Amino acid sequence: MHKRILPVVALGAAATLGLAACAGGSTGGSTDGEGQELTVWIMKGTNPDSSAFYDAVSTAFEEKTGATVNIEEVQWADAHDRFVTSIAGGTTPDIAETGTTWTAEFADAGALLDLDEYVDAEKGLRDDLVEGLAVAGTYDEKLYGMPWYAGVRSLVYRADVFEELGLEAPKTWDDIVTAGEAIKAAHPDMLPFPVPGDAEFQVYPWVWGAGGEIATKDGDTWTSELDSAESQAGIEFYTGLATEHGFSSAGATTWKETDLRDAFTQGNVAMMLSGSWTPKALIEANPELEGKIGAAVIPGQDGGIAPSVLGGSHLSVFNTTKNADLAWEFVKLMTTGEFAEQWADETGYFPGVQSAMEEALASTDPLVAPFADQMVNGGASVPVTPNFGAVQAKKTTNSMIQAILGGQKDVKTATKDAAAEMTDLLNK
């Protein structure tokens, strides 16, 4: 099983959170909230037009509990420092959206309330949580982050080009190569499958798809597995799309995911990994792509689904809240049922509970169904530890890929060096 989720935004050093909030929350408060007010921090920008949603959920919450809610939008770029300051000073909100590995970091700081009792009290809810998000919200075997929304990367391709050449969506890695060679021959001006060197989340599906792991934990010790035979096989295939098959370009060595999507939008890319929230944006950026884009799950080496990193957010309750029961009622309202579905519809992400994904899972829309399948049956996560932010800040994985693409290191040397650096950072 692949059990660890990637953050939406890279974390700062976990050491800055050494000062845990000292104010304790109550788990025995009443959900009768007459005269009470909750403060909620939500990250700005996930839903560009959120005012109507906030009004609706606030009204529903007040009608149900008698309490009011003050929802404050916080910029992603400023959020981490603001959380650190508020945790140290005991001035955290009652509830906040926490990017997935932020949850582990804040739980490690002692700032969050364990939500297990509340989740288990709701019939069927535990089994309804999207597994990858639930794992990312779990620290030291306790759930501190209630899954709210998620997105996942799958294979996005030019359906019109595939149809022209009589190709089907790849179901194995050999199929990717076969399709790439056909596209390369028929459309020499198009990159069959670029390999962006500065895009960490694009790497891990190939590690997992070959049976490898990013890192494993034994007791309190983490060990990176990027240099295992399986991981090396996946990384060799992925980088080989550029170095062996010529499906990429030298310029792509420094590309981020945004550069990859820009190239696709401009008609220069045939296949790529891209998020479930992006097809609509691709078409908006280039209306000529309407009806020309396809999506499929990322194939495993010999078939099936290669796990893909889930990105998204939790809602967490901070231990400074004066009424944990009331805070949970708001979390439940936001993350389950109609409001979870509405938020997903408005943002292009998927809900954090499977029951709210029924429509997406039943969809025949070729730009919805594959992503839903990928998320539920092939969603994965990075190591759940406050120290993974240091790995991202060091760009350990990206540097490894760029060294291979640039010819400075072979796969064996690059993965060995990256694994050593990652192991060191995870255990600091």
C-alpha positions as CSV (number, residue, x, y, z in Angstrom):
1,M,0.0,0.0,0.0
2,H,1.1,3.5,-0.7
3,K,0.0,5.6,2.2
4,R,1.4,9.1,2.1
5,I,0.2,12.4,0.6
6,L,1.9,15.3,-0.8
7,P,1.3,18.8,0.4
8,V,-0.3,21.5,-1.8
9,V,2.4,23.9,-0.7
10,A,5.9,22.9,0.5
11,L,6.5,23.3,4.2
12,G,9.1,25.3,6.0
13,A,11.4,23.6,8.5
14,A,9.4,21.7,11.0
15,A,11.7,22.8,13.8
16,T,10.0,26.2,13.7
17,L,7.0,24.6,15.3
18,G,8.7,23.4,18.4
19,L,6.5,25.7,20.5
20,A,3.2,23.9,20.7
21,A,0.1,25.8,21.8
22,C,-0.4,25.3,25.5
23,A,-4.2,26.0,25.5
24,G,-6.2,22.8,25.6
25,G,-9.5,22.2,23.9
26,S,-12.5,20.4,25.4
27,T,-13.9,17.3,23.8
28,G,-17.0,17.4,25.9
29,G,-18.6,20.7,24.8
30,S,-22.2,21.0,23.7
31,T,-23.3,21.4,20.1
32,D,-25.9,23.9,21.3
33,G,-24.0,26.9,20.0
34,E,-26.5,29.7,20.8
35,G,-24.5,32.9,21.3
36,Q,-21.1,31.3,20.3
37,E,-18.9,32.1,17.3
38,L,-16.3,29.9,15.6
39,T,-13.3,31.3,13.7
40,V,-12.3,29.4,10.6
41,W,-9.3,30.0,8.3
42,I,-9.7,28.9,4.7
43,M,-7.0,29.2,2.1
44,K,-7.7,31.8,-0.6
45,G,-7.8,30.9,-4.2
46,T,-8.9,27.2,-4.3
47,N,-12.4,28.4,-5.1
48,P,-12.1,31.8,-7.0
49,D,-15.7,32.8,-6.2
50,S,-16.4,31.5,-2.7
51,S,-18.5,34.2,-1.1
52,A,-21.9,32.6,-2.0
53,F,-20.6,29.2,-0.7
54,Y,-19.5,30.7,2.6
55,D,-22.8,32.5,3.0
56,A,-24.7,29.2,2.4
57,V,-22.6,27.1,4.7
58,S,-22.7,29.7,7.5
59,T,-26.4,30.0,7.3
60,A,-26.9,26.2,7.4
61,F,-24.6,26.0,10.4
62,E,-26.4,28.7,12.3
63,E,-29.8,27.1,11.6
64,K,-28.5,23.8,12.8
65,T,-26.5,24.9,15.9
66,G,-27.5,28.5,16.7
67,A,-23.8,29.5,16.4
68,T,-22.3,31.9,14.0
69,V,-19.1,31.4,12.1
70,N,-16.4,33.9,11.0
71,I,-14.7,32.5,7.9
72,E,-11.4,34.3,7.1
73,E,-9.5,33.7,3.9
74,V,-5.8,33.4,4.2
75,Q,-3.3,33.5,1.3
76,W,-1.4,30.2,0.8
77,A,1.9,32.1,0.6
78,D,1.4,33.6,4.0
79,A,-0.4,30.8,5.7
80,H,2.4,28.7,7.1
81,D,4.2,31.5,8.9
82,R,0.8,32.7,10.2
83,F,0.1,29.2,11.6
84,V,3.5,29.0,13.2
85,T,3.0,32.4,14.9
86,S,-0.5,31.6,16.1
87,I,0.5,28.1,17.4
88,A,3.4,29.6,19.4
89,G,1.1,32.3,20.9
90,G,-2.0,30.1,21.5
91,T,-4.1,32.3,19.1
92,T,-5.0,29.7,16.6
93,P,-8.5,29.6,15.0
94,D,-11.1,27.0,16.0
95,I,-10.8,25.3,12.6
96,A,-8.6,25.7,9.6
97,E,-7.8,24.3,6.2
98,T,-4.5,22.5,6.5
99,G,-2.5,21.5,3.4
100,T,-1.9,17.7,3.7
101,T,1.5,17.5,5.3
102,W,0.8,20.6,7.3
103,T,-1.5,18.4,9.2
104,A,1.3,16.1,10.4
105,E,3.5,19.1,11.2
106,F,0.9,20.8,13.3
107,A,-0.1,17.6,15.0
108,D,3.5,17.0,15.8
109,A,3.6,20.4,17.4
110,G,0.7,19.4,19.7
111,A,-1.7,22.0,18.2
112,L,-4.5,19.8,16.8
113,L,-7.3,17.8,18.3
114,D,-7.6,14.1,17.6
115,L,-10.8,13.6,15.6
116,D,-11.1,9.8,15.9
117,E,-13.8,9.9,18.5
118,Y,-16.0,12.1,16.3
119,V,-15.4,10.2,13.0
120,D,-16.1,6.9,14.7
121,A,-19.4,8.2,16.2
122,E,-20.7,8.9,12.7
123,K,-22.0,5.6,11.2
124,G,-20.1,4.5,8.2
125,L,-17.9,7.6,8.0
126,R,-14.6,6.0,8.7
127,D,-15.0,3.6,5.7
128,D,-16.2,6.5,3.5
129,L,-13.0,8.6,3.8
130,V,-10.8,8.7,0.8
131,E,-8.0,6.5,1.9
132,G,-5.0,8.6,0.8
133,L,-6.4,11.7,2.4
134,A,-7.2,9.9,5.6
135,V,-3.7,8.4,5.8
136,A,-2.2,11.9,5.3
137,G,-4.4,13.2,8.1
138,T,-3.2,10.5,10.4
139,Y,-0.2,11.1,12.7
140,D,1.0,8.6,15.3
141,E,-2.1,6.5,14.5
142,K,-4.5,9.3,15.3
143,L,-6.6,11.3,12.8
144,Y,-6.0,15.0,13.0
145,G,-7.1,16.1,9.6
146,M,-10.6,15.4,8.2
147,P,-10.4,14.9,4.5
148,W,-12.0,17.8,2.7
149,Y,-11.0,17.9,-1.0
150,A,-8.4,16.4,-3.3
151,G,-7.0,16.3,-6.8
152,V,-4.9,13.7,-8.5
153,R,-2.7,13.5,-11.6
154,S,-3.5,11.1,-14.4
155,L,-2.5,10.8,-18.0
156,V,-3.8,13.6,-20.3
157,Y,-3.3,13.2,-24.0
158,R,-4.3,14.6,-27.4
159,A,-7.2,12.4,-28.3
160,D,-7.4,13.7,-31.8
161,V,-3.8,12.7,-32.5
162,F,-4.4,9.3,-31.0
163,E,-7.5,8.8,-33.2
164,E,-5.7,10.0,-36.3
165,L,-2.9,7.4,-35.7
166,G,-5.2,4.6,-34.6
167,L,-3.9,4.6,-31.1
168,E,-5.7,3.7,-27.8
169,A,-4.9,5.2,-24.4
170,P,-1.8,3.4,-23.0
171,K,-2.5,0.5,-20.7
172,T,1.1,-0.4,-20.0
173,W,4.5,1.3,-20.2
174,D,5.2,-0.4,-23.5
175,D,2.1,1.2,-24.8
176,I,3.4,4.6,-23.9
177,V,6.6,3.9,-25.9
178,T,4.6,2.5,-28.9
179,A,2.3,5.5,-28.9
180,G,5.3,7.9,-28.5
181,E,7.2,6.4,-31.4
182,A,4.2,6.7,-33.7
183,I,3.6,10.3,-32.7
184,K,7.2,11.2,-33.1
185,A,7.2,9.8,-36.7
186,A,3.9,11.4,-37.7
187,H,4.3,14.7,-35.8
188,P,8.0,15.6,-35.5
189,D,7.1,19.1,-34.3
190,M,5.3,17.6,-31.2
191,L,6.9,16.3,-28.0
192,P,5.4,12.8,-27.5
193,F,5.9,12.8,-23.7
194,P,8.1,15.5,-22.1
195,V,9.9,14.9,-18.9
196,P,9.9,18.1,-16.8
197,G,12.9,18.2,-14.6
198,D,11.5,20.5,-11.9
199,A,8.2,18.7,-11.2
200,E,8.5,16.3,-8.2
201,F,5.0,15.1,-8.3
202,Q,5.5,13.8,-11.8
203,V,8.2,11.4,-10.7
204,Y,6.6,9.2,-8.0
205,P,4.0,7.4,-10.2
206,W,6.8,5.7,-12.0
207,V,8.5,4.7,-8.8
208,W,5.3,3.2,-7.4
209,G,4.3,1.8,-10.8
210,A,7.4,-0.3,-10.8
211,G,6.8,-1.5,-7.3
212,G,9.2,0.9,-5.6
213,E,8.7,3.3,-2.6
214,I,9.8,6.8,-1.8
215,A,10.7,5.9,1.8
216,T,9.8,3.4,4.5
217,K,9.7,3.7,8.3
218,D,11.0,1.1,10.8
219,G,10.3,2.2,14.3
220,D,11.4,5.8,14.4
221,T,13.8,5.6,11.5
222,W,13.0,6.5,7.9
223,T,14.9,5.0,5.0
224,S,14.6,6.3,1.4
225,E,13.9,3.6,-1.1
226,L,14.6,5.6,-4.2
227,D,17.7,3.5,-4.8
228,S,15.9,0.1,-4.7
229,A,15.9,-2.0,-7.8
230,E,12.2,-1.3,-8.3
231,S,12.5,2.4,-7.9
232,Q,15.5,2.6,-10.2
233,A,13.5,0.7,-12.8
234,G,10.7,3.2,-12.7
235,I,13.0,6.2,-12.7
236,E,15.0,4.7,-15.6
237,F,11.9,4.3,-17.7
238,Y,10.6,7.8,-16.9
239,T,13.9,9.6,-17.7
240,G,14.4,7.2,-20.6
241,L,11.4,8.7,-22.3
242,A,13.8,11.7,-22.8
243,T,17.3,10.2,-22.9
244,E,16.5,7.0,-24.8
245,H,13.4,7.6,-26.8
246,G,13.8,11.4,-27.5
247,F,10.2,12.1,-26.5
248,S,11.2,15.2,-24.6
249,S,13.5,18.2,-25.1
250,A,16.6,19.7,-23.5
251,G,14.6,22.7,-22.5
252,A,12.2,20.5,-20.5
253,T,15.0,19.7,-18.0
254,T,14.1,22.9,-16.2
255,W,10.3,22.8,-16.7
256,K,7.9,23.0,-13.9
257,E,4.4,21.6,-14.2
258,T,3.1,25.0,-15.3
259,D,5.6,25.0,-18.2
260,L,4.4,21.5,-19.2
261,R,0.8,22.6,-19.3
262,D,1.7,25.7,-21.2
263,A,3.4,23.6,-23.9
264,F,0.4,21.3,-24.1
265,T,-1.9,24.3,-24.4
266,Q,0.2,25.6,-27.3
267,G,-0.2,22.3,-29.1
268,N,3.4,21.1,-28.6
269,V,2.8,18.1,-26.4
270,A,1.0,14.8,-27.0
271,M,1.0,13.1,-23.6
272,M,1.6,14.4,-20.1
273,L,0.7,13.8,-16.4
274,S,-1.7,16.5,-15.3
275,G,-4.1,17.2,-12.5
276,S,-7.9,16.5,-12.4
277,W,-8.4,20.3,-12.0
278,T,-6.6,21.2,-15.2
279,P,-8.5,20.0,-18.3
280,K,-11.0,22.8,-18.1
281,A,-8.2,25.3,-17.7
282,L,-6.4,23.9,-20.7
283,I,-9.5,24.4,-22.9
284,E,-10.2,27.8,-21.5
285,A,-6.6,28.8,-22.4
286,N,-7.0,27.4,-25.9
287,P,-10.6,26.8,-27.0
288,E,-9.3,25.0,-30.1
289,L,-8.5,22.0,-27.8
290,E,-12.2,21.5,-27.1
291,G,-13.0,17.8,-27.9
292,K,-9.3,17.1,-28.6
293,I,-8.2,16.1,-25.1
294,G,-8.4,12.7,-23.5
295,A,-7.6,11.3,-20.1
296,A,-6.7,7.9,-18.7
297,V,-5.3,6.4,-15.5
298,I,-1.5,6.2,-15.3
299,P,-0.7,2.7,-16.3
300,G,1.4,0.4,-14.2
301,Q,4.5,-1.1,-15.7
302,D,2.6,-4.2,-17.0
303,G,-1.0,-2.9,-16.6
304,G,-3.3,-1.8,-13.9
305,I,-3.0,1.6,-12.3
306,A,0.3,3.3,-11.2
307,P,-0.4,5.2,-8.0
308,S,-0.5,8.9,-8.3
309,V,0.1,11.5,-5.6
310,L,-3.0,13.0,-4.1
311,G,-2.9,16.7,-3.4
312,G,-5.5,18.5,-1.4
313,S,-6.5,19.7,2.1
314,H,-7.9,18.7,5.4
315,L,-10.0,20.6,7.9
316,S,-8.4,20.4,11.3
317,V,-9.7,21.5,14.8
318,F,-7.1,23.4,16.9
319,N,-6.8,22.7,20.6
320,T,-7.5,26.3,21.5
321,T,-11.1,25.9,20.6
322,K,-13.6,26.4,23.5
323,N,-16.1,23.9,22.0
324,A,-14.7,21.0,20.2
325,D,-18.1,19.4,19.6
326,L,-19.4,22.5,17.9
327,A,-16.2,22.8,15.8
328,W,-16.7,19.2,14.7
329,E,-20.2,19.9,13.6
330,F,-18.9,22.6,11.3
331,V,-16.2,20.3,10.0
332,K,-18.7,17.6,9.3
333,L,-21.0,20.1,7.5
334,M,-18.2,21.2,5.2
335,T,-16.7,17.8,4.4
336,T,-19.7,15.6,3.9
337,G,-23.0,15.8,2.0
338,E,-24.2,18.6,-0.2
339,F,-21.6,21.2,0.8
340,A,-18.7,18.8,0.0
341,E,-20.2,18.2,-3.4
342,Q,-20.8,21.9,-4.0
343,W,-17.2,22.8,-3.1
344,A,-15.9,20.1,-5.4
345,D,-18.1,21.3,-8.3
346,E,-17.0,24.9,-7.9
347,T,-13.2,24.1,-7.6
348,G,-12.7,21.2,-9.9
349,Y,-11.3,19.0,-7.1
350,F,-12.9,15.9,-5.7
351,P,-14.6,15.5,-2.3
352,G,-12.7,13.8,0.5
353,V,-15.5,11.2,1.1
354,Q,-16.3,8.6,-1.4
355,S,-20.0,8.9,-1.1
356,A,-19.8,12.5,-2.4
357,M,-17.9,11.2,-5.4
358,E,-20.6,8.9,-6.6
359,E,-21.5,11.2,-9.5
360,A,-17.9,11.5,-10.6
361,L,-17.3,7.7,-10.3
362,A,-20.5,7.1,-12.4
363,S,-19.6,9.8,-14.9
364,T,-19.0,8.9,-18.6
365,D,-17.3,12.2,-19.2
366,P,-13.9,11.3,-20.6
367,L,-12.3,14.2,-18.6
368,V,-13.8,13.2,-15.3
369,A,-14.2,9.4,-15.0
370,P,-10.4,8.5,-15.4
371,F,-9.4,11.0,-12.7
372,A,-12.1,9.7,-10.3
373,D,-10.9,6.1,-10.9
374,Q,-7.3,7.2,-10.4
375,M,-8.1,8.9,-7.1
376,V,-10.1,6.1,-5.5
377,N,-8.2,3.1,-6.9
378,G,-4.8,4.7,-7.4
379,G,-4.3,7.6,-5.0
380,A,-1.0,7.6,-3.1
381,S,0.9,9.8,-0.7
382,V,4.4,10.8,0.3
383,P,5.9,10.0,3.7
384,V,3.7,11.4,6.5
385,T,6.3,13.2,8.5
386,P,6.9,16.8,9.4
387,N,10.4,16.5,7.9
388,F,9.2,15.8,4.3
389,G,9.0,19.6,3.9
390,A,12.8,19.7,4.2
391,V,13.1,17.1,1.4
392,Q,11.0,19.3,-0.8
393,A,12.8,22.5,0.1
394,K,16.1,20.8,-0.8
395,K,14.6,19.6,-4.1
396,T,16.1,16.2,-3.6
397,T,13.9,14.4,-6.1
398,N,14.1,17.2,-8.7
399,S,17.8,17.4,-8.5
400,M,18.0,13.7,-9.0
401,I,15.9,13.8,-12.2
402,Q,17.8,16.8,-13.6
403,A,21.2,15.2,-13.0
404,I,20.0,12.2,-15.0
405,L,18.4,14.2,-17.8
406,G,21.5,16.4,-18.1
407,G,23.9,13.5,-18.2
408,Q,25.7,14.4,-15.0
409,K,24.8,11.1,-13.3
410,D,23.5,7.7,-14.4
411,V,20.3,6.4,-12.8
412,K,22.1,4.2,-10.3
413,T,24.4,7.0,-9.0
414,A,21.7,9.7,-9.0
415,T,19.2,7.5,-7.1
416,K,21.8,6.4,-4.6
417,D,22.8,10.0,-3.9
418,A,19.2,11.2,-3.6
419,A,18.2,8.3,-1.3
420,A,21.1,9.2,1.0
421,E,20.2,12.8,1.2
422,M,16.5,12.0,1.7
423,T,17.2,9.6,4.5
424,D,19.3,12.1,6.2
425,L,16.7,14.9,6.0
426,L,13.8,12.6,7.1
427,N,15.7,11.6,10.2
428,K,16.9,15.1,11.4
